[in-house]
Amino acid sequence: MSIELKVPDPGESIQEVQIGRWLKKEGDAVKEDEFLVELETDKASMEMPAPTQGVLREIFKREGDLVTVGEVIGILDDGAAAEAPAAAPAAKPAAAEVEKPAPTPEPTPAPAPSPRGARPTIISSSSTAAKSAPSTNGESENAKYEHTRPEPKKPAPAPVPAPVKTQEVAPRVESNVAPQAGEKIVPMPLIRRRIAETLKGAQQNAALLTTVNQVDMSNVMALRKKYGEWFLNQWGVKLGFMSFFVKATIDALKQQPALNAEIRDGDKIVYRDFYHIGVAIGSKKGLVVPVLRNAERMRFAEIELAIADFAARANENRLSAAELSGGTFTISNGGVYGSLLSTPIVNPPQSGVLGMHSIEERPVARNGEVVIRPMMYLALTYDHCMVDGREAVLFLKRICDAIEEPARMLLEA
């Protein structure tokens, strides 16, 4: 039996996915639940398993094609269908039997002798219908001849045609511009398309403004040096900077709730008393932002473990759509790539995003003296439609205070 391979529903109201790499080719035998093809959504990747054991008979969609949820992308023959070709030769003897020539017809009996003196009536083939006399049993001479004619051969049964594709491969839209020497043209991943659409939409629909401050990382670095080995032995994960900034951000969001809110339907504001913090992670497929749900309830170790898990699964395309949605505020760390300063873009419908950057030793004034300290620039981009400049500056200053005095976060936790 042939089974249609339909695009599964990835959830989160996603209606369109992109075909990634086919893990099997036409004619390959597959086991139940063995992965057939990678599917790319605008948020993550997933792999489509085989619904049953069988043979991948046909592939309708190729890598890079856009398809909708429920669309048929291939045909899988289950075990019964896979065995059908082997049983086909058994039907040949029956077909040969039909091909036997029909038996030779018996000769037509000679007509009875005519009475003496009478001439026999000669019937030509051209005048049979007009001059034939009725026979003694009421049948015409034509009917008599019909009974004696050989039966026509029965036509041999038509050969069973090979399976026909139920759906043609959609033609790929080619570029009108031929690639030059050294160029390679590939389909744009769906996740990259959605990133582009989202960021363009943010710039067009929000009044984005960025405010910048710098923070002294001395005390956080001292804590990490003092307790880093203990933390690793205790929890199996390194004590990073991100857990400090997540805690500091939640503290600041409680002071400035507008940055944890959003504008809805153009004229409504939605305030929240929970904190779903998105953490931007660069993966092989592009930027993803998995969400720490209810991060206000998480300890430092829980935050670090969750981020390490997100990073590992992001590179393996194992993040689910649910893990990448629902954030109320985002933190992006461009410093891990060496960025000194940037202006991050808000992830709609959120009202703000915090940008972390690289740590550099810089001269700063402390108690009337110039000293060298490990400093980091922090950038807050916010929607000015929702947040005033005063709130944004106070929010960023609150984060700097918490990072420079990390013990305070531990006491308030």
Secondary structure, DSSP 8 states (H G I E B T S, - for coil): -EEEEE----STT--EEEEEEESS-TT-EE-TT-EEEEEE-SS-EEEEE-SSSEEEEEE---TT-EEETT-EEEEEEEHHHHHHHHHGGGGHHHHHHHTS---------------TT-------TTSHHHH----TTS--HHHHHHHHS----------------SS--------SS---TT-------HHHHHHHHHHHHHHHHS-EEEEEEEEE-HHHHHHHHHHHHHHHHHHSS---SHHHHHHHHHHHHHH-GGGG-EEETTTEEE--SS--EEE-EEETTEEE--EETTGGG--HHHHHHHHHHHHHHHHTT---TGGGS--SEEEEEGGGGT-S-------TT-SEEEEEEEEEEEEEEETTEEEEEEEEEEEEEEETTT--HHHHHHHHHHHHHHHHSHHHHHHH-
